[in-house]
Amino acid sequence: MNWDQIAGQWKQFSGSVKQEWGKFTDDDLEYIGGTKDKLVGRLQEKYGLAKEEADRRAERWLQGQKEPRRTA
């Protein structure tokens, strides 16, 4: 997976993001919209992380994602 794929299928991945980072609201998820920089920024704000740590956590989350199943 890469960030372009995440952005293109954000609705499917937003549940995983909310599960990983429970402090995110639906408004946060809408704002992030699959953009890595926005996710990193929200991680810094909500969790008090340094930019480098927030970036590492976002990348770690990305690596754990698989392409969502498509329904017919």
C-alpha atoms as an extended CHARMM CRD file, in Angstrom:
* protein
*
        72  EXT
         1         1  MET       CA              0.0000000000        0.0000000000        0.0000000000  PROA      1               0.0000000000
         2         2  ASN       CA              1.0130000000        3.5840000000       -0.5120000000  PROA      2               0.0000000000
         3         3  TRP       CA             -0.4820000000        6.9330000000        0.4470000000  PROA      3               0.0000000000
         4         4  ASP       CA             -2.0520000000        7.4650000000       -2.9880000000  PROA      4               0.0000000000
         5         5  GLN       CA             -3.9960000000        4.2280000000       -2.5370000000  PROA      5               0.0000000000
         6         6  ILE       CA             -5.0060000000        5.2360000000        0.9810000000  PROA      6               0.0000000000
         7         7  ALA       CA             -6.2320000000        8.6310000000       -0.2280000000  PROA      7               0.0000000000
         8         8  GLY       CA             -8.2180000000        7.0310000000       -3.0480000000  PROA      8               0.0000000000
         9         9  GLN       CA             -9.9540000000        4.6140000000       -0.7010000000  PROA      9               0.0000000000
        10        10  TRP       CA            -10.0410000000        6.7300000000        2.4450000000  PROA      10              0.0000000000
        11        11  LYS       CA            -13.5910000000        5.7950000000        3.4600000000  PROA      11              0.0000000000
        12        12  GLN       CA            -12.5670000000        2.1310000000        3.6590000000  PROA      12              0.0000000000
        13        13  PHE       CA             -9.4160000000        2.9220000000        5.6690000000  PROA      13              0.0000000000
        14        14  SER       CA            -10.8120000000        5.5560000000        8.0140000000  PROA      14              0.0000000000
        15        15  GLY       CA            -12.2460000000        2.8870000000       10.3210000000  PROA      15              0.0000000000
        16        16  SER       CA             -8.7950000000        1.3880000000       10.7400000000  PROA      16              0.0000000000
        17        17  VAL       CA             -7.3880000000        4.8350000000       11.5320000000  PROA      17              0.0000000000
        18        18  LYS       CA            -10.0560000000        5.4510000000       14.1520000000  PROA      18              0.0000000000
        19        19  GLN       CA             -9.3970000000        2.0260000000       15.6520000000  PROA      19              0.0000000000
        20        20  GLU       CA             -5.6570000000        2.7520000000       15.8190000000  PROA      20              0.0000000000
        21        21  TRP       CA             -6.0560000000        6.2910000000       17.1610000000  PROA      21              0.0000000000
        22        22  GLY       CA             -9.2530000000        6.4890000000       19.1880000000  PROA      22              0.0000000000
        23        23  LYS       CA             -8.9240000000       10.2060000000       19.9230000000  PROA      23              0.0000000000
        24        24  PHE       CA             -9.7270000000       11.0440000000       16.3050000000  PROA      24              0.0000000000
        25        25  THR       CA            -13.2370000000       12.2960000000       15.6770000000  PROA      25              0.0000000000
        26        26  ASP       CA            -15.2210000000       11.9040000000       12.4860000000  PROA      26              0.0000000000
        27        27  ASP       CA            -14.3240000000       15.5380000000       11.7410000000  PROA      27              0.0000000000
        28        28  ASP       CA            -10.6270000000       14.6750000000       12.1020000000  PROA      28              0.0000000000
        29        29  LEU       CA            -11.0220000000       11.7740000000        9.6900000000  PROA      29              0.0000000000
        30        30  GLU       CA            -12.8250000000       13.9590000000        7.1870000000  PROA      30              0.0000000000
        31        31  TYR       CA            -10.0960000000       16.6130000000        7.4560000000  PROA      31              0.0000000000
        32        32  ILE       CA             -7.2930000000       14.0460000000        7.0230000000  PROA      32              0.0000000000
        33        33  GLY       CA             -8.9270000000       12.5920000000        3.9110000000  PROA      33              0.0000000000
        34        34  GLY       CA             -6.1130000000       10.0930000000        3.3740000000  PROA      34              0.0000000000
        35        35  THR       CA             -3.3430000000       12.6950000000        3.2960000000  PROA      35              0.0000000000
        36        36  LYS       CA             -0.2480000000       11.6350000000        5.1880000000  PROA      36              0.0000000000
        37        37  ASP       CA              0.7940000000       15.1710000000        6.1540000000  PROA      37              0.0000000000
        38        38  LYS       CA             -2.6330000000       15.8750000000        7.6280000000  PROA      38              0.0000000000
        39        39  LEU       CA             -2.5890000000       12.5730000000        9.5300000000  PROA      39              0.0000000000
        40        40  VAL       CA              0.8540000000       13.3690000000       10.9420000000  PROA      40              0.0000000000
        41        41  GLY       CA             -0.3310000000       16.8530000000       11.9510000000  PROA      41              0.0000000000
        42        42  ARG       CA             -3.3770000000       15.4750000000       13.7510000000  PROA      42              0.0000000000
        43        43  LEU       CA             -1.2240000000       12.8950000000       15.5220000000  PROA      43              0.0000000000
        44        44  GLN       CA              0.9830000000       15.7120000000       16.7570000000  PROA      44              0.0000000000
        45        45  GLU       CA             -2.0130000000       17.7110000000       17.9710000000  PROA      45              0.0000000000
        46        46  LYS       CA             -4.0790000000       14.9390000000       19.5550000000  PROA      46              0.0000000000
        47        47  TYR       CA             -1.2600000000       12.8300000000       20.9960000000  PROA      47              0.0000000000
        48        48  GLY       CA              1.4560000000       15.4030000000       21.6450000000  PROA      48              0.0000000000
        49        49  LEU       CA              3.9840000000       13.6330000000       19.4340000000  PROA      49              0.0000000000
        50        50  ALA       CA              7.0430000000       15.1160000000       17.7940000000  PROA      50              0.0000000000
        51        51  LYS       CA              6.7610000000       15.2840000000       14.0130000000  PROA      51              0.0000000000
        52        52  GLU       CA              9.3070000000       12.4980000000       13.5040000000  PROA      52              0.0000000000
        53        53  GLU       CA              7.4820000000       10.1470000000       15.8810000000  PROA      53              0.0000000000
        54        54  ALA       CA              4.0950000000       10.9520000000       14.3540000000  PROA      54              0.0000000000
        55        55  ASP       CA              5.5650000000       10.2510000000       10.9060000000  PROA      55              0.0000000000
        56        56  ARG       CA              6.9640000000        6.9060000000       12.0920000000  PROA      56              0.0000000000
        57        57  ARG       CA              3.6040000000        5.8870000000       13.5390000000  PROA      57              0.0000000000
        58        58  ALA       CA              1.7680000000        6.8570000000       10.3570000000  PROA      58              0.0000000000
        59        59  GLU       CA              4.2200000000        4.8110000000        8.2780000000  PROA      59              0.0000000000
        60        60  ARG       CA              3.9280000000        1.8480000000       10.6600000000  PROA      60              0.0000000000
        61        61  TRP       CA              0.1380000000        2.0040000000       10.3250000000  PROA      61              0.0000000000
        62        62  LEU       CA              0.4460000000        2.1810000000        6.5210000000  PROA      62              0.0000000000
        63        63  GLN       CA              2.6550000000       -0.9110000000        6.4240000000  PROA      63              0.0000000000
        64        64  GLY       CA              0.0000000000       -2.8750000000        8.3100000000  PROA      64              0.0000000000
        65        65  GLN       CA             -2.7530000000       -2.0820000000        5.8220000000  PROA      65              0.0000000000
        66        66  LYS       CA             -3.9730000000       -4.4270000000        3.1400000000  PROA      66              0.0000000000
        67        67  GLU       CA             -6.0670000000       -3.5140000000        0.1330000000  PROA      67              0.0000000000
        68        68  PRO       CA             -9.7200000000       -3.5220000000        1.2040000000  PROA      68              0.0000000000
        69        69  ARG       CA            -11.9620000000       -6.1460000000       -0.3340000000  PROA      69              0.0000000000
        70        70  ARG       CA            -14.2500000000       -4.9190000000       -3.0090000000  PROA      70              0.0000000000
        71        71  THR       CA            -17.8630000000       -5.9740000000       -2.9360000000  PROA      71              0.0000000000
        72        72  ALA       CA            -19.7690000000       -6.8090000000       -6.0850000000  PROA      72              0.0000000000
